[in-house]
């Protein structure tokens, strides 16, 4: 998804604590480095199974990122919306869980 598409579809924002922000960015920077490493492996004609092991590590890191982000979302945004009577947030949460579990 391009930056423009993200800006058009994602109209909500969330202020994150400094700790949460730094943790998420740190995780993404590590994942980005892992992906660049995989690209380098392909460019160097590294053996397939060695690349697949690294891809599995990236998938695990992305899953971990998702778990942390989802937990933070439930503890903050979802909880606050429910307390404010915004029950549609539960439907939104269920929809995103469906996408994450594909």
MDTraj code that builds the backbone (N, CA, C; nanometers):
import mdtraj as md
import numpy as np

residues = "UNK UNK UNK UNK UNK UNK UNK UNK UNK UNK UNK UNK UNK UNK UNK UNK UNK UNK UNK UNK UNK UNK UNK UNK UNK UNK UNK UNK UNK UNK UNK UNK UNK UNK UNK UNK UNK UNK UNK UNK UNK UNK UNK UNK UNK UNK UNK UNK UNK UNK UNK UNK UNK UNK UNK UNK UNK UNK UNK UNK UNK UNK UNK UNK UNK UNK UNK UNK UNK UNK UNK UNK UNK UNK UNK UNK UNK UNK UNK UNK UNK UNK UNK UNK UNK UNK UNK UNK UNK UNK UNK UNK UNK UNK UNK UNK UNK UNK UNK UNK UNK UNK".split()
xyz = np.array([
    [0.0855, -0.1173, 0.0000],
    [0.0000, 0.0000, 0.0000],
    [0.0904, 0.1240, 0.0000],
    [0.0629, 0.2163, -0.0899],
    [0.1437, 0.3379, -0.0986],
    [0.1116, 0.4319, 0.0177],
    [0.1990, 0.5280, 0.0396],
    [0.1774, 0.6269, 0.1459],
    [0.0466, 0.7022, 0.1239],
    [0.0179, 0.7347, -0.0026],
    [-0.1059, 0.8069, -0.0344],
    [-0.2289, 0.7216, -0.0014],
    [-0.2231, 0.5926, -0.0363],
    [-0.3341, 0.5022, -0.0048],
    [-0.3537, 0.4907, 0.1457],
    [-0.2425, 0.4838, 0.2193],
    [-0.2510, 0.4739, 0.3649],
    [-0.3152, 0.5988, 0.4236],
    [-0.2779, 0.7140, 0.3726],
    [-0.3337, 0.8389, 0.4237],
    [-0.4825, 0.8504, 0.3917],
    [-0.5234, 0.7978, 0.2765],
    [-0.6640, 0.8055, 0.2373],
    [-0.7509, 0.7079, 0.3149],
    [-0.6983, 0.5896, 0.3486],
    [-0.7828, 0.4889, 0.4132],
    [-0.7731, 0.4925, 0.5645],
    [-0.6655, 0.5391, 0.6171],
    [-0.6416, 0.5320, 0.7615],
    [-0.6611, 0.6694, 0.8234],
    [-0.7851, 0.7046, 0.8483],
    [-0.8159, 0.8394, 0.8946],
    [-0.7983, 0.8557, 1.0445],
    [-0.7961, 0.7464, 1.1197],
    [-0.7782, 0.7555, 1.2639],
    [-0.6295, 0.7658, 1.2955],
    [-0.5988, 0.8289, 1.4055],
    [-0.4606, 0.8332, 1.4518],
    [-0.4576, 0.7928, 1.5978],
    [-0.3377, 0.7646, 1.6481],
    [-0.3215, 0.7269, 1.7875],
    [-0.1907, 0.7850, 1.8382],
    [-0.1989, 0.8530, 1.9488],
    [-0.0767, 0.9001, 2.0131],
    [-0.0211, 0.7862, 2.0955],
    [0.1052, 0.7558, 2.0735],
    [0.1705, 0.6476, 2.1464],
    [0.2673, 0.7062, 2.2478],
    [0.2854, 0.6332, 2.3565],
    [0.3855, 0.6758, 2.4541],
    [0.5229, 0.6659, 2.3884],
    [0.6178, 0.7362, 2.4440],
    [0.7550, 0.7326, 2.3910],
    [0.8090, 0.5895, 2.3925],
    [0.7807, 0.5165, 2.4995],
    [0.8279, 0.3783, 2.5128],
    [0.7666, 0.2894, 2.4051],
    [0.6342, 0.2990, 2.3862],
    [0.5670, 0.2181, 2.2850],
    [0.6197, 0.2524, 2.1461],
    [0.6328, 0.3816, 2.1184],
    [0.6827, 0.4265, 1.9883],
    [0.8221, 0.3697, 1.9607],
    [0.9125, 0.3857, 2.0572],
    [1.0501, 0.3379, 2.0385],
    [1.0548, 0.1871, 2.0188],
    [0.9727, 0.1135, 2.0948],
    [0.9699, -0.0321, 2.0821],
    [0.9236, -0.0733, 1.9429],
    [0.8157, -0.0131, 1.8950],
    [0.7632, -0.0492, 1.7627],
    [0.8624, -0.0147, 1.6521],
    [0.9208, 0.1040, 1.6600],
    [1.0188, 0.1453, 1.5582],
    [1.1413, 0.0544, 1.5612],
    [1.1870, 0.0190, 1.6808],
    [1.3024, -0.0711, 1.6934],
    [1.2723, -0.2060, 1.6269],
    [1.1543, -0.2597, 1.6541],
    [1.1157, -0.3869, 1.5932],
    [1.1106, -0.3752, 1.4411],
    [1.0517, -0.2670, 1.3903],
    [1.0426, -0.2484, 1.2455],
    [1.1798, -0.2295, 1.1814],
    [1.2686, -0.1580, 1.2489],
    [1.4038, -0.1408, 1.1954],
    [1.4761, -0.2747, 1.1851],
    [1.4581, -0.3607, 1.2870],
    [1.5198, -0.4935, 1.2830],
    [1.4629, -0.5758, 1.1676],
    [1.3309, -0.5708, 1.1506],
    [1.2666, -0.6449, 1.0424],
    [1.3153, -0.5933, 0.9069],
    [1.3235, -0.4629, 0.8944],
    [1.3718, -0.4033, 0.7699],
    [1.5143, -0.4516, 0.7390],
    [1.5978, -0.4572, 0.8399],
    [1.7343, -0.5068, 0.8218],
    [1.7362, -0.6531, 0.7806],
    [1.6484, -0.7325, 0.8413],
    [1.6393, -0.8741, 0.8043],
    [1.5981, -0.8899, 0.6582],
    [1.5011, -0.8097, 0.6143],
    [1.4547, -0.8182, 0.4754],
    [1.5666, -0.7769, 0.3794],
    [1.6397, -0.6718, 0.4150],
    [1.7540, -0.6321, 0.3308],
    [1.8570, -0.7449, 0.3254],
    [1.8757, -0.8132, 0.4373],
    [1.9680, -0.9265, 0.4406],
    [1.9231, -1.0383, 0.3474],
    [1.7944, -1.0651, 0.3448],
    [1.7410, -1.1677, 0.2550],
    [1.7628, -1.1270, 0.1097],
    [1.7386, -1.0002, 0.0800],
    [1.7623, -0.9519, -0.0568],
    [1.9084, -0.9749, -0.0950],
    [1.9988, -0.9440, -0.0036],
    [2.1409, -0.9663, -0.0298],
    [2.1725, -1.1132, -0.0526],
    [2.1057, -1.2002, 0.0217],
    [2.1266, -1.3440, 0.0036],
    [2.0842, -1.3870, -0.1368],
    [1.9712, -1.3356, -0.1827],
    [1.9237, -1.3686, -0.3179],
    [2.0239, -1.3162, -0.4207],
    [2.0705, -1.1937, -0.4005],
    [2.1672, -1.1342, -0.4939],
    [2.2978, -1.2132, -0.4978],
    [2.3337, -1.2769, -0.3867],
    [2.4578, -1.3555, -0.3790],
    [2.4357, -1.5027, -0.4136],
    [2.3162, -1.5357, -0.4599],
    [2.2831, -1.6733, -0.4989],
    [2.3010, -1.7731, -0.3852],
    [2.2625, -1.7328, -0.2646],
    [2.2695, -1.8218, -0.1487],
    [2.1700, -1.9357, -0.1687],
    [2.2013, -2.0497, -0.1128],
    [2.1183, -2.1694, -0.1259],
    [1.9779, -2.1450, -0.0703],
    [1.8790, -2.2012, -0.1386],
    [1.7372, -2.1752, -0.1098],
    [1.6991, -2.1976, 0.0365],
    [1.7389, -2.3089, 0.0933],
    [1.6955, -2.3382, 0.2304],
    [1.7518, -2.2378, 0.3299],
    [1.8697, -2.1870, 0.3040],
    [1.9272, -2.0849, 0.3921],
    [1.8434, -1.9569, 0.3875],
    [1.7970, -1.9228, 0.2686],
    [1.7103, -1.8052, 0.2540],
    [1.5772, -1.8307, 0.3232],
    [1.5211, -1.9488, 0.3044],
    [1.3926, -1.9818, 0.3656],
    [1.3980, -1.9733, 0.5185],
    [1.5095, -2.0110, 0.5770],
    [1.5255, -2.0000, 0.7226],
    [1.5174, -1.8535, 0.7643],
    [1.5799, -1.7659, 0.6866],
    [1.5765, -1.6232, 0.7186],
    [1.4365, -1.5645, 0.6968],
    [1.3673, -1.6110, 0.5944],
    [1.2297, -1.5662, 0.5709],
    [1.1413, -1.6071, 0.6888],
    [1.1612, -1.7283, 0.7397],
    [1.0846, -1.7739, 0.8568],
    [1.1122, -1.6836, 0.9763],
    [1.2351, -1.6386, 0.9920],
    [1.2699, -1.5484, 1.1022],
    [1.1989, -1.4141, 1.0862],
    [1.1897, -1.3640, 0.9637],
    [1.1187, -1.2385, 0.9384],
    [0.9702, -1.2554, 0.9677],
    [0.9131, -1.3674, 0.9253],
    [0.7722, -1.3932, 0.9546],
    [0.7470, -1.3968, 1.1046],
    [0.8358, -1.4602, 1.1791],
    [0.8212, -1.4653, 1.3252],
    [0.8318, -1.3254, 1.3848],
    [0.9228, -1.2448, 1.3332],
    [0.9386, -1.1076, 1.3838],
    [0.8150, -1.0239, 1.3526],
    [0.7574, -1.0404, 1.2343],
    [0.6349, -0.9679, 1.2002],
    [0.5179, -1.0132, 1.2881],
    [0.5084, -1.1432, 1.3125],
    [0.4029, -1.1932, 1.4015],
    [0.4184, -1.1364, 1.5418],
    [0.5407, -1.1277, 1.5884],
    [0.5664, -1.0698, 1.7207],
    [0.5281, -0.9221, 1.7235],
    [0.5629, -0.8490, 1.6179],
    [0.5242, -0.7086, 1.6059],
    [0.3720, -0.6958, 1.6121],
    [0.3020, -0.7808, 1.5367],
    [0.1559, -0.7780, 1.5365],
    [0.0984, -0.8043, 1.6748],
    [0.1552, -0.9005, 1.7471],
    [0.1048, -0.9319, 1.8814],
    [0.1203, -0.8127, 1.9746],
    [0.2362, -0.7478, 1.9698],
    [0.2607, -0.6315, 2.0554],
    [0.1661, -0.5180, 2.0184],
    [0.1541, -0.4890, 1.8898],
    [0.0671, -0.3797, 1.8449],
    [-0.0789, -0.4088, 1.8782],
    [-0.1213, -0.5324, 1.8575],
    [-0.2595, -0.5699, 1.8877],
    [-0.2879, -0.5596, 2.0375],
    [-0.1960, -0.6052, 2.1197],
    [-0.2152, -0.5957, 2.2647],
    [-0.2265, -0.4499, 2.3080],
    [-0.1390, -0.3650, 2.2549],
    [-0.1457, -0.2220, 2.2871],
    [-0.2779, -0.1626, 2.2398],
    [-0.3229, -0.2033, 2.1223],
    [-0.4487, -0.1527, 2.0665],
    [-0.5665, -0.1903, 2.1570],
    [-0.5698, -0.3156, 2.1994],
    [-0.6801, -0.3607, 2.2853],
    [-0.6774, -0.2888, 2.4194],
    [-0.5576, -0.2739, 2.4769],
    [-0.5453, -0.2108, 2.6094],
    [-0.5785, -0.0617, 2.6072],
    [-0.5622, 0.0017, 2.4925],
    [-0.5840, 0.1469, 2.4862],
    [-0.7078, 0.1805, 2.4038],
    [-0.6968, 0.1750, 2.2742],
    [-0.8037, 0.2200, 2.1839],
    [-0.9348, 0.1447, 2.2048],
    [-0.9275, 0.0126, 2.2037],
    [-1.0492, -0.0672, 2.2140],
    [-1.1156, -0.0464, 2.3498],
    [-1.0361, -0.0532, 2.4556],
    [-1.0908, -0.0346, 2.5902],
    [-1.1564, 0.1020, 2.6041],
    [-1.0884, 0.2061, 2.5570],
    [-1.1420, 0.3420, 2.5670],
    [-1.2723, 0.3556, 2.4880],
    [-1.2733, 0.3018, 2.3661],
    [-1.3945, 0.3111, 2.2843],
    [-1.5119, 0.2377, 2.3486],
    [-1.4871, 0.1213, 2.4049],
    [-1.5948, 0.0469, 2.4706],
    [-1.6476, 0.1249, 2.5899],
    [-1.5572, 0.1833, 2.6679],
    [-1.6000, 0.2641, 2.7818],
    [-1.6837, 0.3841, 2.7380],
    [-1.6558, 0.4337, 2.6170],
    [-1.7314, 0.5469, 2.5623],
    [-1.8566, 0.5008, 2.4881],
    [-1.8849, 0.3716, 2.4890],
    [-2.0051, 0.3189, 2.4253],
    [-1.9946, 0.2969, 2.2760],
    [-1.8757, 0.2999, 2.2220],
    [-1.8558, 0.2808, 2.0775],
    [-1.8399, 0.1317, 2.0476],
    [-1.9514, 0.0630, 2.0443],
    [-1.9489, -0.0822, 2.0280],
    [-1.9020, -0.1260, 1.8896],
    [-1.9049, -0.0361, 1.7908],
    [-1.8577, -0.0714, 1.6569],
    [-1.7095, -0.1066, 1.6576],
    [-1.6397, -0.0634, 1.7612],
    [-1.4973, -0.0951, 1.7739],
    [-1.4759, -0.2452, 1.7883],
    [-1.5694, -0.3145, 1.8502],
    [-1.5585, -0.4600, 1.8630],
    [-1.5655, -0.5242, 1.7250],
    [-1.6549, -0.4763, 1.6400],
    [-1.6632, -0.5282, 1.5027],
    [-1.5344, -0.5008, 1.4260],
    [-1.4783, -0.3818, 1.4459],
    [-1.3517, -0.3470, 1.3813],
    [-1.2406, -0.4418, 1.4282],
    [-1.2380, -0.4707, 1.5582],
    [-1.1376, -0.5615, 1.6133],
    [-1.1546, -0.7019, 1.5554],
    [-1.2777, -0.7489, 1.5488],
    [-1.3029, -0.8823, 1.4916],
    [-1.2600, -0.8886, 1.3462],
    [-1.2830, -0.7823, 1.2701],
    [-1.2439, -0.7782, 1.1293],
    [-1.0913, -0.7857, 1.1142],
    [-1.0201, -0.7131, 1.1995],
    [-0.8738, -0.7157, 1.1882],
    [-0.8186, -0.8508, 1.2335],
    [-0.8824, -0.9121, 1.3328],
    [-0.8397, -1.0455, 1.3747],
    [-0.8589, -1.1469, 1.2621],
    [-0.9679, -1.1341, 1.1874],
    [-0.9909, -1.2215, 1.0722],
    [-0.8761, -1.2082, 0.9708],
    [-0.8339, -1.0846, 0.9455],
    [-0.7247, -1.0616, 0.8494],
    [-0.5932, -1.1173, 0.9016],
    [-0.5676, -1.1011, 1.0312],
    [-0.4431, -1.1482, 1.0890],
    [-0.4338, -1.3009, 1.0918],
    [-0.5483, -1.3671, 1.0950],
    [-0.5493, -1.5120, 1.1086],
    [-0.5577, -1.5863, 0.9756],
    [-0.5461, -1.5160, 0.8645],
    [-0.5487, -1.5805, 0.7331],
    [-0.4238, -1.6624, 0.7114],
])
top = md.Topology()
chain = top.add_chain()
for i, resn in enumerate(residues, 1):
    res = top.add_residue(resn, chain, resSeq=i)
    for name in ("N", "CA", "C"):
        top.add_atom(name, md.element.get_by_symbol(name[0]), res)
traj = md.Trajectory(xyz[None], top)
